[in-house]
């Protein structure tokens, strides 16, 4: 987070922070990580991680955690409000080498 990196090593903890200026109007978020296929022009090929998290009263402006990828490739992280799964709050790509 401090160096704003988007490239990581296999097996490394990848810390992320999602922050918003306005309070989130939900009691939870869904975090998903999808793998992109570089041979198929970056199309998403599989979901590698998905989990729902409850937000506490002191977390209505942010959520932070980490994931670990055990396979090299290009990934896409998507965070949704649990009460609005049709529209992502944020989408970000990163690489694991």
C-alpha positions as CSV (number, residue, x, y, z in Angstrom):
1,X,0.0,0.0,0.0
2,X,2.8,2.4,0.8
3,X,4.6,2.0,-2.5
4,X,1.4,1.7,-4.6
5,X,2.6,-1.5,-6.2
6,X,0.6,-3.6,-8.6
7,X,3.1,-6.5,-9.0
8,X,3.7,-9.1,-6.4
9,X,5.5,-12.4,-5.9
10,X,3.7,-15.8,-5.7
11,X,2.9,-16.6,-2.1
12,X,3.3,-13.0,-0.9
13,X,0.6,-11.4,1.2
14,X,-1.1,-8.7,-0.9
15,X,-2.5,-6.1,1.4
16,X,-5.3,-3.9,0.0
17,X,-7.3,-1.0,1.3
18,X,-10.6,0.2,-0.1
19,X,-11.6,3.7,1.2
20,X,-14.4,6.1,0.3
21,X,-15.2,9.7,1.0
22,X,-18.9,9.0,1.7
23,X,-20.0,6.4,4.3
24,X,-20.9,3.0,2.8
25,X,-24.7,2.3,3.1
26,X,-24.3,-1.4,3.6
27,X,-23.5,-3.8,6.4
28,X,-21.0,-5.7,4.4
29,X,-18.8,-6.1,1.3
30,X,-18.0,-8.9,-1.1
31,X,-14.4,-9.2,-2.3
32,X,-13.7,-11.3,-5.4
33,X,-10.5,-12.0,-7.2
34,X,-10.7,-13.2,-10.8
35,X,-7.9,-14.5,-12.9
36,X,-7.3,-13.1,-16.4
37,X,-5.9,-15.2,-19.3
38,X,-3.1,-13.3,-21.0
39,X,-3.5,-15.6,-24.1
40,X,-7.2,-14.8,-24.4
41,X,-6.7,-11.0,-24.6
42,X,-7.1,-10.5,-20.8
43,X,-10.5,-12.2,-20.6
44,X,-11.5,-13.5,-17.1
45,X,-11.1,-17.2,-17.0
46,X,-11.9,-18.2,-13.4
47,X,-12.7,-17.0,-9.9
48,X,-9.9,-17.7,-7.5
49,X,-11.3,-16.0,-4.4
50,X,-14.6,-14.8,-3.1
51,X,-15.7,-13.9,0.4
52,X,-18.2,-11.7,2.2
53,X,-17.2,-9.5,5.1
54,X,-19.3,-7.7,7.7
55,X,-18.5,-4.0,8.2
56,X,-18.5,-2.6,11.7
57,X,-19.6,0.9,12.6
58,X,-16.1,2.2,12.6
59,X,-15.5,0.7,9.1
60,X,-18.2,2.6,7.1
61,X,-15.5,4.5,5.2
62,X,-13.0,1.7,4.5
63,X,-12.2,-2.0,4.4
64,X,-8.8,-3.5,4.5
65,X,-7.4,-7.1,4.4
66,X,-5.0,-9.2,2.4
67,X,-5.0,-12.1,-0.1
68,X,-2.3,-14.6,-1.1
69,X,-2.1,-15.8,-4.7
70,X,-0.3,-19.1,-5.2
71,X,-0.2,-19.0,-9.0
72,X,1.5,-16.4,-11.3
73,X,-0.8,-14.4,-13.6
74,X,-2.9,-11.3,-14.1
75,X,-5.7,-10.8,-11.6
76,X,-8.7,-8.5,-11.2
77,X,-10.1,-7.6,-7.7
78,X,-13.7,-6.5,-7.5
79,X,-15.4,-5.1,-4.3
80,X,-19.2,-4.9,-4.1
81,X,-21.5,-3.6,-1.4
82,X,-23.4,-6.7,-0.3
83,X,-26.7,-4.9,-0.9
84,X,-25.8,-3.9,-4.4
85,X,-24.0,-6.8,-6.2
86,X,-24.9,-5.5,-9.7
87,X,-22.6,-2.5,-9.5
88,X,-18.9,-2.8,-8.2
89,X,-17.6,-0.2,-5.8
90,X,-14.1,-0.6,-7.1
91,X,-12.2,-2.7,-9.7
92,X,-8.4,-3.1,-9.8
93,X,-5.9,-5.2,-11.7
94,X,-2.6,-6.6,-10.4
95,X,0.0,-9.1,-11.4
96,X,1.6,-12.0,-9.6
97,X,5.0,-13.3,-10.8
